[in-house]
């Protein structure tokens, strides 16, 4: 289940993951260490964040941040991907 910061009820809400935490997960998912995140690597990151539909979230992210439309996210596009994920409000960054 994905919990978003704004959707938590009662008690102290858990803080959203920081951009640094999100960056670490994305870079950890770069399994071949080529500094390019493939669609599958991005999907794995969203799965680790606890997204209900990681494939859909990946598609949305690529549509938004893949400026050169090569189907991957380069280091130059990574900050936009992190910003997009941060806006989603994930708190689970396993």
N, C-alpha and C positions, 0 to 999 in steps of 0.2 A: 504494500500500500504506500502511496506517495503522500506525504504530508507537506503541505505548504504552510509557510509561516502564518499567512493570513487566515488559514482555515482551522487552526487549532483552537479548541475551546477549553475554557477552564484552566486554572493554574497559570504558571509561567510558561509561555510558549517557548519551544526550543528555537534557538537562533538559526537563521539560514546559514548554509555553508558559505564560507568566505570564498572570494575569487581565487585566493591562493590554494585552498583545498580543492576547488574544482579543477584548477590548472594541474595540480598534482595527479588527480585521477585521470584526466585526459592524457597526460604524458605517460602515466603508468600503462595506459591502454595501447600505447604505441609499441606493440609487441616486437616489431622488427627494427625499432630504433632508427627509423629513417627520417624523423621529424616531419612526417606527413601522416595525418590521421585518415584512414580509409573509412568508408561507410560502416564496415563491420566493427572497426575499432571504436568509432563514435557510438555505435549502438551498444557496445559492451560498456562504455562509460555511462550512458543513460540507464542501462540495466543496473549498474552498480549504484547509481543515484536513487534507484527504486522507482523509476518511471513506470507507469502502468502499461504503456505501449511504447517501448523503446524504439521500435522501428519507425513508428509515426513521428516521434520526437526527433529522431535522426533525420528523417525526410524534411521536417519543418526547419531544423537547424541548417541543413545543407542549402535549402532553398534561400535562407536568409543570409548565410555567411560565405558561401562558396562563390566568390566574386568571379573567378575565371571559369566556372562551370566545368571543372575537371572531375567532379565527384568526390573530391578529397578536401581536407582542410590542411593547408600549409601553416608554417609558423607565422607567416604574415597575416593569416586569417584567424589564428588561434584566439586572439584577444576578443574578436567578435563572437566566436563560439562560446567563450567563457562568459561574456556579457549576456548572451542569450540564455545560457543555462542558469546564470545567477538570477535573471529576471523570473525564471520559473519557480524559484524559491525552495529548492531542494534543501533538506536538512540531513538527509542520509547520504554520507559520502564514504561508503565502505571501500 
